[in-house]
Amino acid sequence: MRLISRQAVAPVLLSVRTGLRRAVMALTLAIVGCGSSTAETDPGTGGTEAIQDCITDASTFFVRPFGVDEGQYPFESCAHETNVGLLHYLDVGPKDAEHTVVMVHGNPTWSFLYRNIIPELVADGYRVVVPDHVGMGMSDVPSTSAFDYRPRSHANHLQDLVAALNLQNITLVVQDWGGPIGLDLATKEPERIGRILIMNTWAWSVDVNDPGYAHQMVRWYEQVQFAQTVPDLFCRAFLPGQAAANAIQADPSEGSVHDAVLSAYISPHIVPETGDYRHAEPCAPMQIFAESIFDDNAFQAEIEGRLPTLRGTPYGLLFGLSDILFGAQRCDIEGDIECPGNSTCVCDAELLPDRVDADCATAPEEYFVCRDEETGLPLEPFADRFVELLGEDGLVAREAEPTSDHMIQEAVPDRVVAAIRALIENGP
């Protein structure tokens, strides 16, 4: 497999899989003064109006570590006590609701990612629980000597939280690292799970030498390895780059909403106004997550082995095809990474309209995708793999959003809401 040079990796890492050209320009705003237009809340409150009281004892003494725009995040903070500190979570909607929606985020995000989805579900009468993994969002950030930040440990925290709240009939929504973490819960306690929405993720072991579509994750891993040689690159490039992309998706006009979103994603690790680190090891939670794609294969392999036990459980798939990790299958027009039989490697200007010239003359290899020669549709290997493992009997709906990138919750929150509603309405 062809390796990427350091010169090629650095700018790719800076854009952090987003491909949004203005992400780099917004990086400066993220580091110096992006919080100036946000309305800082009192650390102990959840905005102008708390939607629902918390029920855990730890919530009574929880103090928010940073402010967040109350217009974007009008929720009361709850806290669950773990063996390494407080885990922040949202618990919104009636506690006696028939359906509870548990939404699990990935890296480098937090419950803020689901802010536009929560109110719609609460309006439908559902209870919504959204945790922040330890080390991310408003959860505590213990030292690496106290907590290993591995996905298995995050999964144990999720399982403990669900047990503490005694959640039943769960509609589980997962994305990015939320996939393995949430599906670990689902395969260990299937009696709690009513249905599952899977978005832009995976839940199986991937070997660095795997051929075919796995090269998309291998390329990311190569970038992670390079990041280990550059101090603080995750904090100074990966985090701001992804935050900038999220902000552009939330507010392309780059107005006040853009600035509020940018500040919210930067703030768990960096003080936006000064650029100072908020913790002694601010990069560790993000970097260990990224390293674990291949370094924690045993955890993913265990989940993969248990996934068939969920056959018959109603589930839906919603994938953003512009995601260069989990979206349409990428290929190399020069032949290093070939498409499987009955598909062709083509530059897809329609799939990636903001990032590829119409003639594709200078498009880098990550913008070439495998298209089925019969249907003309791009191949979706990660979605296909979930169908293979979970079976077709429980599949309620399979949808693809052509121009959505990795953070589909930011790009098309209405599609996420619709997919959750469809699962609940069409499932048992």
N, C-alpha and C positions, 0 to 999 in steps of 0.2 A: 504494500500500500504506500502510495506517495505521501511523504511527510510535508507539512507546511513549514516554510522557513519562518524564522522569528520576525523578519521584516513583514511577511504576509500576515502572520498571526496577530501582531499588535493592533493594527487598525480593525481587524475583524472582531477582536475581543472588545475593543472600545465601543463598537456599535452593539455588542452583546446580542447577537442573533436578531436584532430588530430590523436592520436594513433601512431604518428610517433616516433619511439624510440629515434631518435637522437634529437628530439625537446628539451629535457631537457638539453642535452649536449651543444646545441647551445645557451641556455639561458645565460650562462656566457659571451659568445661572444657578445650577444645582449646588455649586461649591461656595459661591459668594452671594448671599443675600436673597436666595429664592424664597425665603419665608417672609419677606417683608410685606407681602400682600395678603398673607393668610391671617385669619382671625384666631389668635391663640386662646384656647379655652383654659379655664382653671384646671390645674392638674388633677383635681379630685372629682371632676364632673365629666359628664359625657355630652356636653353641648347644651343647647337652650332647653331641650326637653328630653328627659329620659323616657324611653319607650317602654321599658319593662324592668322591674326590680330583679336583682340577682338573688340566688338562693344559697350560694356557698359562703361559708364563714369567712374565708379569706378575702372576699369582696369588700368586707366592711373596713379593712385597713389598706386596701389597694390605692396607690397613688400613681397617676399617669406619669410616665417618665418624660413626656414631651407633650406639647400642645398640638392640636390638629384642628383644621377648619371645621367649625360646627355645622356649616351648611353642607359639607361633604360627608361628615361622619357624625350624625346626630344620635349616637347610641350610648347607652350607659355601659361602662366598663365593668366586667366581672372578672374574678380571679379564682384560680384553683391552685391549691398548694401541692407542689410536687416535691420529690426528694432533693431537688437542686434549686428550688426557688418557686416563685409564683408564675403560673401560666395564665396569661390574659386571654379572655374569650368574650364573645358577645352571646347573649341569650335573650332573644327578642321574640315577642309574640306570646300567646297564651300557653301556660304550662300544661294545660289539659287538652291541647290540640290533638286531633286524631293523627296528624302527620307531623313529624319533626324532620326538618331538613338540616343536615350537618354538612358544611362546606369546608373543604380542607385545601389550604394554599400550598405553594411550593417555594422556590428560591428565585429571587430575593424579595419576597413580598410578605404580606400579612393580611389580616382580616379586612383591611381597607380595600383590598382588591374586589371584595364582594359587596361594596357599599351600595351600588346601584341596583343590586339584585334583591337585597334583604327587604326593603320596604314593599316591593311588589309581592313577595311571598307572604309577608305579614298581613298585607291587605287581603290576601286570600284566606286568612285564618290559620296559617301554618306557624308552628314554632320554628325558629331558626337559630342554630348554634354554630358559631364560627370561631375556632381557636386560633391563637397565634402560637406557632412553635416556640419553644424556649430558645432564647437568643435572637428572636425576630419580633418585629412589631413592638407591642407594649409589654411583652413578657420579660421576665428577668434574664440577664445575660451572665450566667456563671462563668468562671474561668475554665479553660480547657483542662485544667488539672482536676476540676470538680465534675465536669460533664463532657462526654466525648462528642456530642453533637452528631452522632451517627443516626441515620434514618430509623434504625431499629429502636433506638432510645426515644426518638420522637413518636414512633408508633406506640410504644408503651405508654407514653404520656396521654396520647389520644384515647387509648383503651381505658386508662384510669379515669379520665374526664367523663367519658361516656358512662362508665359504671357509676361514678359519683352522682351524676345527674339522672341515672337510671333511665336512659333514653331507649325508647322502643319504636318499632315501626319507622325506622330511619330511612329517609331518602338521602343517600350518600352522594355528594357531589365532589369530584376530585379532579385535580389538574396539576401538571408538573410533578414534583416530588409528593404532592398530595395523593397521587395515584398509588404508588407503593405503600405509603403510610396508611391511607384510608382503606385500601384493599387488604392490607394485613389485618385490620380490624374486621372487615367483612368476612374474611375466610376463617377467622378464629371464632367469631361470634355471629354466625349467619342468622341466628334466631332474632337478632336485633334489627336486621336489615330488611327493609321492604322492597327497595329498588335502588339502582345505582346509575348516576350520570357520569360518564367518563369523557374527559376532555384533554387533548394534547398531553398525553402521558404514556407511560409503559409500566409493566409490572413483571418483568422477567430478567434473567441474567443476560448480560451482553458481554461477549469476549472481545478484547481489543483487536483480535485477529479475525473476527467474523467478517465474511464477505457480504456484499450486497448492501441493503439499506442500513445496516448497522454502522456503515462508515460515517453516517451523519453524526452519530454520537461519538464515534472515535475521533472525528475532527474536533469536536468540542472538548474531548478529553485532552487532546494534544494542546489545545489552547490553555486548558487548566494547568497542565504541566508547565507550560511556559510561564504562566502567571506566578507559579511558585518561585521563579527565579527573579521576580521583580517585586520588591517590597511594596505592600499596600495596593497592588494593582487592582485587587477585587474591590477595595473601597473607593479607589480613585477613578476607576474606569467601568468595571462591571456594574456596580450599583448605580452610579449616576447615569450611565448609558441606558440601562433598562428603565430607570425612573423617568428619564427624558422621553423615551419612547412611549411609556404609559401616559405621560402628561400630554403629548401630542395627540394620542388617540382620544383622550378625554376632552381635549379642547384644541382643535387644530388652529384656532385663531390666536393661540398663545396669550389669552387674556387671564383674568383672575382665577378661573377654574384651573387652567393649566398650571399656574404658579402654586395653587393650593395642593394639587395632586403631586407635583414635583416635590414640594416640601414634605408631604406625608410619606413618600417613599424613601426620601433621603434621611429623614429625622431619626428613625430607629438606630442608626449607626453613626451619623454625622450631624453636628449642629449646623443647620443650613446657613445661618447668618455669619458664622465665623469659619466654617470648614474644619473645626476641631472635632476630634473623635469623641464620641459620647461614652465609650467604654475602653477598658485597657486592651481588649482583643476584639475590636469591632469587625475585623475581616473574617475571623475564624468560623462563625456560623455559616456564612455564605460559601467559603472556600471548602470546608469539609463536606458540605452537601454536594458540591460539584465533584470533588474527588471521589465521593462514594458511588458514583455511577458505575465505576469499574472496581473500586477498591472494596466495596461492600456487596459483592456479587452473591455471597451466600444468602443474605437477607432476601434479595430479589428472587433467587432461585427457589427459596422456600415458598414465597408467595405464588410463584408460577406453578409450583407443584400442587398448591391448594386451590387455585382458581377454578378448575373443573368442578369442584364441589359446589360452586355457585350456579351451575347450569340449572336453568329454570327460573332463576331470580330475574325479574324484569330489569332490563338495563337499556340505556341509550348511549349513543356515541355522537359527540359533536366535536369535530376537529377543524382547526383553522389550517388551511392548506398552505398558507404562506410561511408557516412555522418551519424553519430549516432543520429543526430537530425531529419533530413528530408529524409534520404535515405531508405534503406530496413527496413522493420518493425522488430524491436527487440523484443525478448521474453525472458522469464526466464525459463530455463530448469527445475527448481525446482517447477514450477507451479504457482508462484505468478503472473506472467504476461503471460497469455495464448494466444495462437494464435486463430484466428477465425476459424470457421468450414471449413473443406476441406483444411486445411494447417497444417504444422507440424513444430515444433520448433527444429531447427538443428543448430549445430555449422558449420559455413560456412568458411572453410579455404580458399576456392577459392576467395570468395568475399573480404577477408581481408588478403591477402597473406603476408603482411609485419608485421602483428600484432598477428597472431595466429599460434601456432605450428600446424604442419600438422595433428597430431593426436587429436588436440583440448583438450588434457587431462587437461590442466590447464587454459583454456580460461575463462575469466570472463564473466558475463552474457551479457554484451553489445555486445558480438561477436556471440550471438545466434540470428538467424533470422527466420522469418516465411516463409516457402516455400510452394507454391501452390502444392498440391499433384497431380494434373492433369498435369500442365505444367512444374512443377519443378522450376519455376521462383520465386524469392523472391517477397513478397508482397510490394507494394509501396503505402502506405496509403495517403501520402501527394499529390502525383501526382493524385491518384484516386479521392481525394476530389476536386481538381481543375477541373477535368473532370465533376464531378457531378454538380459543381456550374456553370461552364462555358458552359457545353454541349459539345456534340461531333461534331456538325455541323461545328464549327469554328476551330476544332483541325486539324492543318496542319501536325504536326509530334510529336510523343512522343518517346523520346529516354532516355536510361539509360546508364550511364558510370559505369561499375561494380567496378572499383578500385579507382574512384575519390572520394575524401573526400568533405568537406563542401565548400572549395574555388575552385570550378570547373574551374574558370577563370585561376587559376595558374596551375592546373593539366592538363587540355586539352584545351588551348585557341583556338586551331584549330577547335575543335568540336563546340565551342561557335560561332566562325565565320561562320562555315558551317550552323549552325542552324539559324543564323540571315539571311544569304543569302537565305536559303530555304524559310523562311517566306516571304521575300520581293519578291522573284521570283514567289512563288506560290500563294501569296495573291493578293488582288485587287490593 
